[in-house]
Amino acid sequence: MTTSVDAFNTPGQLIERLLEERDWTKKTLALVLGMDEAALNRVLAAKRPLTAEMALMIAEVLPDANAEDLLALQQKHDLAQARLAVMPDTRRQTRAELFGDLKVNHLLKRGWLAVRDEKDVNAIEQAVNQFFGKPFAEVMRISHAAKKTDANEEATASQIAWIWRVRQLGRLINPGAPYSAQKLRAQLPRLQALMASPEQIEKVPGVLLDAGVRLVVVESLPSAKIDGVCLWLDDGSPVIGLSARFDRIDNFWFVLRHEIEHVLNGDGKDDPLGGHLDTDLVGKRASAEPTLPEIEIKANKAASNFCVSTPAMDTFFEENNPYFSERKLLEFANECGVHPGILAGQLQHRTGRYDRFRAHLEKVRAHLVKSAVTDGWGNLPQTSEKGAL
């Protein structure tokens, strides 16, 4: 057959063309197939669908017919008819985002949504809208205007939900003092004095509150890869949110100081989502510095220098590379007045050897959640040293 199959809209049109080329009538085809002529005519007129069995029978008696082509035309016709009958429904798309992108089942498990019947889709939609304080579809439209970590990536629905939870808990904390950048900078030496032992981390929320900064710890949702956020309840009310997904002393202090730098710079105030989100900030998957935006490079440098003086760390590295002994590490940590795990983390980052000095990377989350407002790991939000829920 010389005519392209694409020229036809239904299998009946193609069959009729093949009948013309063979000089057959519809009645002849019905007799050859051994079927009722009226039934065949309904198929040719697209009033009845062509079955796979009939496609094979027709291909058997019409040499130029192909069963696959006939069935493809039937599917093409069925889809065209369906498009006329089935109107687009934005609610279906919203439900797909709820159960897919948002992973609403995890929000239910965390108790962020008040729903009696978890199979009641309408109730879930209402609970999600109540959680965000606006329709979920509107939140997603806002998110498309926001960029995650200013790296040209849109925040996911799960990440947005995490930010919203941080915001909710931040609003419930009474700050110890009005915020000012000057006050926060004045607290940095107090924070550095707490870096010698994991237990001292319990004092961190109170130190930040003295500068008018609220600290909230919210366990990350699955696959969100969140490390922290700097957000603003208003121009003078900053909140630092931590996920503590890496339970290590070096990661805690690095991420905390990174977010403090964002607060000092006022980052996130103009973001449509109202927060500056950091993901994959630390660890093996952290982005290389040349690929980062300027505000991230600045925050990383501030965090590294805060944990250990950069000139001192450079000198220690040059004098000991590539042989870093346990004794030298402990002596240097004592000189700096920091926990050796903080130095271990920096050495791992510089050398790419994440197997070194792992014994010093003490866990700190248990100390953090004792005083910080926390949601996750089985903890319910509780008061911090000076904040009340």
N, C-alpha and C positions, 0 to 999 in steps of 0.2 A: 504494500500500500504506500502510495507516494504522499498522501495527506498526513500532516502531523497530528498526533493525538491531541495536542494542545489546542487544536482548532475546535474541539468539541467540548460541550458543557455537561453532557449526560452520556451514559453508555448507549442509550437508545439512539442518539444521533449518530454515533459511530457505527452501530449495527446497521442502521438504515443505509449509510453510505456503502458499507460492505455488501449489502444486499443488491444495491444498484450495480456495483461493479461485477457481481456474479450473475446479474440479471435474474434475481429471485424476487418473489413477492413475500410479504409477511406470512401469507397463508402457506407458501412453500416451506418457509423456515419452520413454521409450527408443525407441519406434517413431518418434516425431517427430524425434528426434535421429539416428536411424539407427545406434544403438549397442546392444551386448549388454545386456540387462536386468540380468544378474548383475553386470556391471562397473559399471553405474550404481548399483546397490544398495550396492556396496562404497564408492562415493564418498559416497552419502547417509548411510551408517552410519559415516563417518569412518574407514573401514578402508583407504582409498586417498585420496591427496591430490587435490584439485580442481586441474586444470591451467588455465593462462590460456586455452588454446584451448577447453576445455569451458565455462569461464565465459562466453566470448563467444558460444558456441553456445546456452547456456541463456538468456542475455540476449536473444538473437535471437528465441526462441520463447515466452518468458514476458515479456510487456510490462512488468510491474512489477519485473522482475529487473534488477539493475545489476551489470555485471562487476566493477567496482571494489569494491563491497560484498561480493560473493562471495569475492573474493581476499583482502580484508581479514579476513574471518571465517576463511579458511583459515590466514592468518598468525597470527591470534589463537589458533587451536587448536594450531598447530605450536609456538608459544612456550609455551603452557600445558603441552604434552606434554614439551617440552625442560626446563622447570623441574622437572618430576618426575624426569627422567632425569639431568640434569646438576646435581651438587651444587657449592656454592660451594667454591672452592679458594683458600686464603690464599696458597699458593705462587705462583699466577698473579699476584695483586696485588703480592706482593713482587718478582717478576720485572719487572713493569711499573714499579715504583718504581726498581729497579736500573737498567734501561735507559732510563727516562724521566727521573724526577726526579733520580736520582743521576748520570746520564750516565756509567755505568760505563766506557764506551769511552774517556773522557778519563782516568779513573783508570788504565786499562791503559796508555795511551800515556805517562803520566807515570811509570810504573814503580812505582806505589803498590800494585799488586796483583801477586802472583806466580802467574801462570797460564800453563801451557804451551800449552793449546789454548783460544783465545779463543772457540771455538764450544761449549765445554763449560760449559753453564749451571750445573751442579752445582758444578763446580770454581770458577766465578766467585762463586757464592753463598758457598762456603766461604772464599774469599779475602777477600771483603768482610767477612764475620763476623770473620775473623782481623784485618783492618785495624782494625776498630772495637773489637776485644776483647770483643765481645758480638754476639748476633744483630742483624742490620740492622733487623728489625721492631721490636725492643726500642728501638733507637736512635731510630727514628722516633716511637715512643710517647713517649719522653722529650722529643723535640723539640716535641711539641704542648704541653708544659707550659712551654716556654721562649719568650720573646718577643724577636725580633730588634730590637736597639737600643731595647728597652722601648717600642716604638711599635706594639704590638698586632699585629705581624706575625710569623708563625711562620717560623723559619729553614728554608730549603730544604735538601734532601738534599745538594746540591752545597756549600752554605755549611757545613753540618755536617761534611762530609768535609774541607773546607779547615781548619776549626778542629782537627779530629782530627790532621791532618798537622802543623800548628803544634805541637800538644801532643806528638806523637811526637818531633819534632826538639828541642823544648824540654827534654824529659827527658834528652836525650843531651848537654846542655851542662853542664859543671861551672862553677857560679857562682864568681866571684872572691871573694865575701864573703856572709855572711848578709844577707838583705834587711831593711831597716828604712825606713820612710817618711822618717825624719830623714836617713838617708844619701842617699836619692834626691833629696830637696830640696837637699842640699848639692852635688849634682852638676849642678844646673840651670845655675849660672854657667859651669861647664866646658863644658857643651853649647852655651850661647849663644856662647862664644868660638870655636866651630867653624863659625859660620854665615856667615863671610865668603867662603868658597870651597867649591866642590863637593868638592874633594879631601879636605877636613877631615872629611867624612862617614865616611871609612874608620875614624876613631877612635871613632865613636859606640858600637859594640858593646862596646868595652873600657871606656868610661866608664860605661855602664849596668851592666856586670858588676861594677864596683867597688862598686856599690850593691846587688848581689845580684839584678839584673834581667836575665833572658835575653832576647835579641832574635833573632827568627827572621823570615826573609823567604821567603814562599811565593807563587809566582805564582798568581793567582786562576784558578779554573776558568771556562770560558766562561759569560757571562751572569750570573755570581754577584754582580757589582758590589760586591765586598768592598774595603774600604780598610784596615781594621785590626781587631785584637781584643786585649782584655786578658783573659788567663785565668790560672788558678791551678792549679799542680800539687798544692799543698796550701796551707794558710793562710799559709805563709811563703815561698812560691816562685812569684813572679809571672813570667809570660812575656808579652812584647809581640810580636804577630805583625803583620807588614806585608805587603801585597800589592804595593806599589809599582806599581799599575796605571797611575797617572799619573806618568810619568817626568819630574818637574819639581821643582826645588829648593824652591819654595814649598810644594808639596803634601807633600813629604817631611817638612819641619820641622813643618808644621801637624798632620799626622796623628800623627807621633811624639809631639809634646807633648800632643796630645789623649789618646792612649793612656796616656801617663805620668800624666796627671791621673786617669784611671780607676784606675790602679794605686795612686796616693796615696790615693784615696777607697775603695779596696777593692772597687770595682765588679766584679761578675761572680762573686764568691765563692759567692753563694747561687743562682746560675743553675743549673737542672738539667743544662745542657750544660757547665757549668763554665767559661763564658767570656762576656764582654760583646762582642758583635759590632757593628761599625760598617760600614754600607753607604751608598753615595752620600753620603759625609761631605763631600766637596769637589767643586767643579766646578759647572757650570750646573744640574745636577739636585739639588744639595744642598737639603735641606728648609729652609724658612724657619723662623727662630727661634721664632716663636709656636707652631708646631706640634710643637716638640721637647719631650721630657721634661726635667725640671729638671737631671738629671745630665749630659745632653748639652749643654744651654746652658752649664752651669758648665765643662765640658771645652772647649767652643768658645772661651769667653772666656779661659780660661787659655792656650789655644794661640795665639790672636790676640795677646794681650798679651806672650807669650813671644817671638813672632817680631818684633814691633815694639811698643814701649810704646804702649798705647792712647791716652793723652793726647797723646803726641807725634804719633801718626798722625792723630788728630782735628785737631790744629793744622795739620799739613801739608796735610790734605785741605781744611780751610776756607780756608786762605790761597791755595791754588792752583786749587781747583775753579772752573770746569770745564776750565781750561787747565793741563795737567800737562806741563811740558817735560822733555826728556831730561836737561838740565843739572841742573835742580832735583831730579830723581829720584836722580841719581848723587851729588849733594851730600848729600842726606838719608840715602842708604844709607851713605855714608862716616861721617856723624855718628853713625849708629846702630851702626856696626860690623857690618853685615850685607850679604849679597850683594844687589844691586839687584833680582834676580829675586824675592826675598821681598817687597819693597815692591810690585813689579809685580803679584804675585798678589793682594795685599790691595786694591790699587786696582781691579783687575778685578772683584773681589767687590763692592766698595762701589759701583762705577759700573754694573756689569752689562755693561761693555764688555770682552769677552774678546779683542778684537783689539789692545788696547793693550800696548805694550812686550813683545811676545811674544819678541823677540830675547834678552831677559834671562832667560827661563825655561829655564835650562840643565838638561840631563839629568844625573841623579845616580846612576841605578841601577848603572852600571858601577863606580862607586866603592863603593857600598853592598855589593855582592856580593863585593867583594874581602876583606872582613873579617867580614861577617855570615854566619851559617849560612843557606844559601840553597837553595831547591828551585824550579827553574823556569828558563825561558829557556835551556835547555840546560845549566844548572849542576847539579851534584850537591852534596848537603850537604857542607860542609867546615868546618874548625875556624875559630872566631873568634879574636881576639887572645889571649883568656885561657880560652876554652872549648875543650873537646876532645870529639870524637865517638868 
